[in-house]
Amino acid sequence: MLEERDIEMITIAAPNKLHAQMTADCAQRGKHVVCEKPLAMTIEECEQMIHVTRQAGVLLLYAEELFFTPKYLKAKEMADDGAFGKIHLVKQSEKHFGPHAPWFWDVDRCGGGALMDLGCHGIAFCYWFLGRLAIQSVYCQMGTYVHADKTRGEDESFCILEFEGGAVGIVEDSWGRRGGMDDRIEVYGSDGVTYANLHMGNALPTYSENGYGYAVEKAPSTKGWSYPVFEELWNYGFPQEMTHFARCVRGKEEPRATGEDGLVVMNVMYAAYASAGEGRKIQMPFAAKGVQKPIDLWFRGPQYRLHSVRK
């Protein structure tokens, strides 16, 4: 594929541990890169990916679909128009009963658990929604409550981000929620509020004794009550995202999500895992040495040892 001259852009959707090398391979052959979240396994790898694509003169595009989700885009449009006054709180949560591919359970291939898999969405969303203001501190709690038989990674996480100017972002993620995918946001300002549930409002409340084919991502069954979603990929923003990236490659649009955004998210995830391990708020910028994967910063801390004893 790398040798095919008519391929201009390659999407990397492999295990996180492979992102950095695959990006370098693509860049060296003049291919633009769309990299799935999170950008890589470490801050150093993120920086290397940004450097190698710049050196090669190709784009490094960060596949954060929440920047393209129609409901969430509408919320940002209203916020930017002043509908809610001064924003002081943004919340994003994503919950389901666990990932769809086995490698996500392996912290050596993924880098962490629910925070690494899902929290990267919420961190990026809050950062983007608030105009990419500097993140000044991170506080996080996490634990492995449901899937300890499958993973050393956390299956629940809760993060509080403090932004320059005083706004707060709350990012809540779970691999322990049964019943399929749940993804939602809340925005609070001095003059208004908005709520958006990615699936509800685009779903058909349905009851079936027999079940049927497919309802929604991560739903384990369609018997009983279920909520099948129509135009699911469009509601997520995937087609809009990829159309935008293709237009960026052709020079028709400026990228909305880049490797630099992925690097910001990785820095915050380092701080979040360190916060969970140490049981305290971490001030940004935060630096840590000898990190092979972000979750190591949780494993090193006294709070992880207490959690392990309680399990």
N, C-alpha and C positions, 0 to 999 in steps of 0.2 A: 504493500500500500504506500509506503514512504517513497517508493520509486515511481509511482504513477504521476505523471506530469499534470494531468487534468484534475487532480485532487488538490484543492487549495487550502482546505480547512479540515482539521481532524478533531473529533470530540473524544476526550479521555474520560471514560467511565469505569475504569479499572479500580482494584483495591488501592486505597490511599498510599500505601507503601510504594506503589509503582509510578505515581504521578510525576515525580521529579525527573526520573530517567526517561520516561516516555515523552515528556515535554522537551527535554534536551534533544532526543532523537528526532522529533518532529521539526523543531526549530532549525537544527543543523541541515535539514533538507528543504528548508524554505516553506514549511507548512505553518499556517496560522493555527493556534491551539485554543479550543474551548475545553476548559478543565472543570469537571464536576467538583462540587464541594466535598470536603474541605480542600483547600488548594494542595496541601501536601501533608506530611507527617510532622515536620518541624519548621520552626522559623527559618532556619538556615536553608532548608530545601525551598521554601517559598522565595527567599531572596535570590537563590540560584536560578529559579525558574524565571523570575522577573529579569534577571541579568542576561540569561542566555537568549531569551526571546528579543530583548532589546538589541543585543549584539547582532542577532540574525536579521533584524528588521521585520519581524513578524509580530502579530498581535497575540497577547495572552489574555483571553477573555474568561471571566469567572462566571460559571453557570449557576447563578443565584436566581432561581425562578421567582422568588417572592418580589423581586423588583419588577416583575412583569405580570403578576397575578391581578386580573382585572378589578376585583373588589378592593384589593389593597392599593392599587394604583389610584382608584377613585378616592379612597380615604386620604392619600397623600395630596392629590389634587385639591381637595377641599381644605386640607390643613394649610397648604401653601397659599391658598386664596384668602386665608384668615378666618375661616369658618369657626374655628375653635379657640381663637385668641392665642395666647401664649401657651404652648404645649408644655405640660410638666410631667406627664407620665405616658409611656407607650409600653404596651404589653403584647407579647407574642408567645403562643404555645403551640406545640405539635406533639401529639400523643397517639400511639398505637401499641400493638402487642409484640413488637419486635421486627427486625429487618427481614427482608425477603431473600437475602443471599447469605450463605454460611460464613463468609469471610468477615462480615460485620461483627460477629461474636468474638473474633480473635483480635485481641488488643494489639498484638504484634503486627497485624496487617492493617488494622483500622486506626489505631492510635489512641482509642478510648472507647467509650460506650455511647449512651444516649446523647450526652453533650456534644461529643465529636460528630455524631451522625446527624442529630437534629438541632442541637443548640447553635451550630454554625449558621443555620437559617435565621434564627431569632436575633443573634448578635448582629448579623449583617442587616437585617430588616430595621432594627432600632437605629443603627448607625446611619443607614440610608434615609430613613423617615425623618430623622432629626437634622438632616442636612450635612451629614458627615462631620458633626462636631467632635472635638477630641473627647475620648473616654478617659475619665480621671481616676476612677476606682472600680474594682470588681469584688463582689462578695458572692460566694457560691456554696451551696450545700448539695450533697449527692449521696447516693447509696445504691447497693445492689439488694433488692428486696424480693424479686420475683424469679429472675433467671440465673441464679447463682450456679445452677447445674450446667449452664451453657457458656457462661462468660465470667471473666474477672472484671469486666467493665461495669460501670454504673448503669442501672436501668431507670433511674429517676434523677433529675437534676433541676435545680432552681437557682437562677442567677439574678443578681441586682447590679445594674451598670449605672454609674453616675457620670453624667455628661457635663462638659463645659457649659456654663450658663445655668446649671441647676436641674435640668430635666433628668428623669430617671427612666431607665429601660428595665423591664422585667421579662426574663426569658425562662419559660417553664417547659420541660421536656420529659417524655416518658416512653419507655418500652414496656410498660406494665398495664396499659389501658386496653381492655378487651372491647370488641365490637367494631373494629375497623379504625380508619384514620379520623382524627379530629385536629383541625388546624384553624386557629382564630386569632384575631387581634382586638385590642381595645386602645382607644386614644382619648386622653383627657386633657382639656385645656381650660383656660380661665373663662372662656365664653361658650364652651360646648363640648360634646363628646360624640364619639361614633364607635360602633361595634361591627365587626365583620367576621362571619363564620364562613370559611372557604367552601364548605360542602352544603350546609343547610341553606335553603333558599334556592339551591340548584338540585335538590334531591326530591324524590318521590317517596313520602312515607308509605311503606308497603308492608303488608302482612301476608305470609304464605306458609301453609302447612307443608307444602311439597318442596319449596325452594326453587331456585332458578339459576341461571348461569353465573352472572357477575353483577355485583352491586357497586363496590367502590374499593379502592386500594386498601389492602391489609384486612378487609372483612373476611373472617374465617368461614362464615356460613350465610346462606340466604334464607334459611328456615326461620319462622317466627317473624319478628319485626326487623326490617332492614331499611336502608335509605339509599337506593340506587341513584347514582348521579349521572346526568346526561352531559355530553360534551366535556368529559372529565379533564382531558389534557388541556383544552382551551381554558377551563376554569383555573387550572394550575398556572397557566401562562407559558407552557412549553413551546407551542408553535410560534407565539409572539417572540419569545426569547431567541429561538433559532433563526427566525426571519431577521431579527435585529442584528444578530451576529454576522449573518451572511451579508447584510447590507454594510456592516462595518468593514468587512474584508474587501468589499468593492469600493470603499471610500465614500459611501453615501450617507453614513451616520457616524456619530461619535460614540464610542463604547460607553454603555451605562454601568457595566460591571467589569472590572479589570483585576489583574493579578494583585494590584495594590490593595484592593478591597479584601481579597483573600488573605493578604498578609496582616491587615488590621485584625481580621477575625481570628487568625492564628495567635496573634499576640494576646488577645483577650482570652482565648481558651487556655493558654499557658497560665495566665493569672487566675482564671476560674478554677483550674485543677489545683493550683497551689493554694488558693483560698480554702477549698474544700479540705485539703490535707492539713492545713495549719489552723483552720477554724477561725480565720480573721479576714478582715477586709484587706485587699491588696491594692496599693496605690500604683497608678500607671505613670510613666512607663515601667514595665517589670522585666527584669532580665533573669535568666536561669541558665546555668551551664551544665553540660553533660546530659542533655535531655535527648533520649532516643525516640520518645513518643510522649505526647502531652500528659497522658494519664499517669506517667511515672511521678509527676509532681504531686498527685494525690496519694499514690502508694508510699511515697517517702514520709508523709506527714503523720503526726500523732493521732489526728482524728480518724484516719483510715484504719489505724491499728485498733482503735476503740470500736469502730464500726465492725471490723472483722471479728472481734471477740463477741459482739452482740448477735451476729448472724446465726 
